[in-house]
Amino acid sequence: MDRQSFIKKSGAGISYALCSGFIFCKSQDDEVGTLNYNDPKVIRDADGEVLNVIGDIQTHKLLGSETNDQIFEWVDNVEPGVGIPPHVHTKEDEIFRVVEGEVEIAIDGESTVLKAGDIAFAPKGVPHTWKVVGSQKAKMITSALPAGIEIMFQELSELPAGPPDFEKVAEICAKQGITFV
C-alpha cells in the first residue's frame, strides 16, 4: 500500500473511531449519552452574587454548576485587617490573584505579601491563611479546583450577623473537608 492510500485509510479509521466514541460515550447517569461540553460564558465586573462570608465580601462569578464542577471562581473585596485563619483543604486547590491592595498570605508556614498582579497557589493538604494588610481595601480573584466550596460559602453567609460562632463555622467547613489549624 502506498503512503497516500495508507494516510487516507488511517485517517478515515481514526475519524470513525473518534466520532463514534464522542457520539456514543457512556456517562455515569446514562447508559449511552453524548459529550457534555461547558457553555461559554462572559462575566462582567458587576456580575455575580455578592455574599458576606464572615466579613469576606465575595462576588461569586463562575460556579461549579456552570463548569461541570471543575472550577469555582469568586472575587474577594476585603477591608484592611480582614482575613481567614489558618486552615487546610482536603478537596480543592486554591489560586489567589491580587488585583488591588495588598494581601499577606502564608502557605505551609511561608509568609509573603502579594501586591496587584501577584498570584499564589495553595494546594490541598497544605495549611494556608491570608489577611489584607496596609490601609486600602483589597480585591482578589480566587479560584477553587474542583468546585464545591461555593456551597459552604453560601451556608456561612447565612449565619447571623455579629461575631461568628467558631464552633458552628468549623462544623460547616468540616462538611467541605476544611479544618482549622
Secondary structure as the mmCIF struct_conf table of DSSP 4:
data_model
#
loop_
_struct_conf.conf_type_id
_struct_conf.id
_struct_conf.beg_label_comp_id
_struct_conf.beg_label_asym_id
_struct_conf.beg_label_seq_id
_struct_conf.end_label_comp_id
_struct_conf.end_label_asym_id
_struct_conf.end_label_seq_id
HELX_RH_AL_P HELX_RH_AL_P1 ARG A 3 ILE A 23
TURN_TY1_P TURN_TY1_P1 PHE A 24 PHE A 24
BEND BEND1 GLN A 28 ASP A 29
BEND BEND2 GLU A 31 VAL A 32
HELX_LH_PP_P HELX_LH_PP_P1 TYR A 37 PRO A 40
TURN_TY1_P TURN_TY1_P2 ASP A 45 ALA A 46
BEND BEND3 GLY A 48 GLY A 48
STRN STRN1 GLU A 49 VAL A 53
TURN_TY1_P TURN_TY1_P3 ILE A 54 GLY A 55
STRN STRN2 ASP A 56 LEU A 62
HELX_RH_3T_P HELX_RH_3T_P1 GLY A 64 GLU A 66
TURN_TY1_P TURN_TY1_P4 THR A 67 ASP A 69
BEND BEND4 GLN A 70 GLN A 70
STRN STRN3 PHE A 72 VAL A 78
TURN_TY1_P TURN_TY1_P5 PRO A 80 GLY A 81
STRN STRN4 GLY A 83 HIS A 89
BEND BEND5 THR A 90 LYS A 91
STRN STRN5 ASP A 93 GLU A 100
BEND BEND6 GLY A 101 GLY A 101
STRN STRN6 GLU A 102 ILE A 107
TURN_TY1_P TURN_TY1_P6 ASP A 108 GLY A 109
STRN STRN7 GLU A 110 LYS A 115
TURN_TY1_P TURN_TY1_P7 ALA A 116 GLY A 117
STRN STRN8 ILE A 119 ALA A 122
TURN_TY1_P TURN_TY1_P8 LYS A 124 GLY A 125
BEND BEND7 VAL A 126 VAL A 126
STRN STRN9 HIS A 128 VAL A 133
BEND BEND8 GLY A 134 GLN A 136
STRN STRN10 ALA A 138 LEU A 145
BEND BEND9 PRO A 146 ALA A 147
HELX_RH_AL_P HELX_RH_AL_P2 ILE A 149 SER A 157
TURN_TY1_P TURN_TY1_P9 GLU A 158 GLU A 158
BEND BEND10 LEU A 159 LEU A 159
HELX_LH_PP_P HELX_LH_PP_P2 PRO A 160 PRO A 160
BEND BEND11 ALA A 161 PRO A 163
HELX_RH_AL_P HELX_RH_AL_P3 PHE A 166 ALA A 174
TURN_TY1_P TURN_TY1_P10 LYS A 175 GLY A 177
STRN STRN11 ILE A 178 PHE A 180
#
